Amino acid sequence: MKNESNDKCGANRERYVDIKKVSRYTSLPVKTIYDWSNQGKFPCIKYGRRILFDIQDVDKAMANLKQPYLQCEKTVNKIIGDLHGNGI
């Protein structure tokens, strides 16, 4: 039996995992992961009725979803500027 504390810090981590483990790992709902795998955002391996995910691919996909701080700040400032410019 695996030591749960080792799994949390990355030791003894499995490389290929099922969708439930990806959901726990990413804190995303299972449905979102299914949708994203169908859209090609999360590469997966389909083997019969099973779907497996490579944790390294999941890490890369999540990294690609990150938005730089400055880009988020620019977007917020634009929205606020638009609201003030329209008299709202």
N, C-alpha and C positions, 0 to 999 in steps of 0.2 A: 504494500500500500504506500502511496506517495505521501510525502510530508507536505501538507498544505502550505506551510509558511515558506517552503522552498519555491513552490509554484508562484507565489505572489511576487517574489523578488526576481524571478526569471530563471532560477536554477531548475534543472530537470524539466524544462518546458518542452512540450511536444511541438513538433513542427507542423503537422497536419492535424487539424481539429474539425469537429462538427460545428454546425451552425449555433448550437446552444452555447458552446464554449466561446465562439466568436462574439456572441451577444454579450456574454458576461465580460469578456476581455475589453470590448469597445464601449460597453454601456449603451448599445443601440438595440432597439427592438428587433426580434427575429424577423418580423415582416419587412422592416427596412433593409436588412441584410439580404433577404430573398430578392427584394426589388432591385437593389443595387447590383446583385450578382447577375440578374437578368439583363440589366442595363450595361453590364461590363465594367462597372466601377470597382467591384470586388472580384478579382479573378478567382475561379473555383475549379475544382475537379469533380466531375460527375461520374460516379461509378455505380451503375445500376440505379437504384433508388437513393443512394447516398450522395451527399454533397460534402466535400471536404474543402477546407480552406488552408492555404499555406500562411502561417502566422507572419512570415516575412512579407508576403504580398499584402496582407491586411495592414501591417505597419506602414508600408509604402503608400497604400491607398488612403489611409488616414492622414499621412503627412501631406499628400496632395490636396486634401480638403482644407488644410489650414489656410487661414487668410492672414496675411501680414497685418500687424497692428496698424501701420500707417494707412493701409488701404481701408480698413474698417473705420478709422478715424475720419478719413476723407469722405467716406460714404455718409457717416453720421452728420458731419458738418454740412454736407450738401443738402441732406434732408432738412436739417434745422434751418439752413439758409432759405430753402424753398418755402418752408412754412412761414417764416418771417416775411419773406418777399411777397407772399400772397395775402398777407394781412390776417393769417389764421392765428 
